Amino acid sequence: MSFYEKKILPKVLDLLCGSSPINYQRKKIVPKVSGNVLEIGIGSGLNLPHYNVSNISNITALDPAEELTDIAKKRISELDLDIDVINCGAEEIPLESKSFDSILVTYTLCSIENLDDSMKEIRRVIKDDGTLFFCEHGIAPDLKTKNWQDRINPIWKRLMGGCNINRDIPEIISNSKLEIVDLETMFLPGTPRIAGFNYWGTARTN
Ligand SMILES: C[S@@+](CC[C@H](N)C(=O)[O-])C[C@H]1O[C@@H](n2cnc3c(N)ncnc32)[C@H](O)[C@@H]1O
């Protein structure tokens, strides 16, 4: 791992993902999770202040990047939360099938390399009556921005730890045999259009 990836990128991601428009988005989705919760790709823990702990029985979180989960663990201790953090990718989740009421994924489906296996695993660990809560950025609705996304994506991906700006989030979720039950979209204010088209909502097993 390069010096940039180990020392600089975690701080860059923490800063960018902690912007006001993104925090505003987190407030729309994170407080809704309840029961036994799994957060996919906790990163530096920017969702932590938004959990409504009174509705939650347990939180488990996973992320393969130790340099980010070290920051998350510090935040967990400062907020006095009890969260199990597992350093692994979503491609192989070391947890029981059908065990989570809520799965939360924010600004992470852009960065997972093996989406097919990861979505199968998410589908496996969610309870039959469970809910996937998502808030992601992805492919823009207009051709001009889409074309720019495709042009910039290779360099963006290299600089941003594998993040893709041009993924079709609803398609990724629907292909995993989860049914999207509500979906909202918009360009985030104060955010470059190529990285600022947001999708958020919920999906359930079908
Ligand atoms: C842009 S950051 C977002 C972090 C956090 N979810 C948030 O909302 O701030 C993308 C995250 O995806 C994580 N990630 C990358 N590959 C992953 C995988 N295979 N499984 C789970 N998380 C992954 C990265 O380590 C990073 O924490």
The ligand as an ORCA input file, in Angstrom:
! r2SCAN-3c Opt
* xyz 0 1
  C     -16.328      6.520      0.202
  S     -16.062      5.445      1.530
  C     -17.592      5.577      2.429
  C     -17.486      5.146      3.854
  C     -18.794      5.186      4.659
  N     -19.728      4.189      4.230
  C     -19.437      6.534      4.658
  O     -20.660      6.620      4.387
  O     -18.745      7.512      4.950
  C     -16.184      3.844      0.755
  C     -15.997      2.716      1.732
  O     -16.192      1.464      1.073
  C     -15.319      0.550      1.688
  N     -15.172     -0.648      0.871
  C     -14.369     -0.832     -0.208
  N     -14.468     -2.096     -0.649
  C     -15.349     -2.722      0.167
  C     -15.864     -4.052      0.236
  N     -15.475     -4.978     -0.638
  N     -16.750     -4.346      1.201
  C     -17.155     -3.401      2.077
  N     -16.697     -2.132      2.073
  C     -15.802     -1.797      1.134
  C     -14.044      1.365      1.815
  O     -13.095      0.775      2.655
  C     -14.597      2.666      2.347
  O     -14.711      2.656      3.730
*
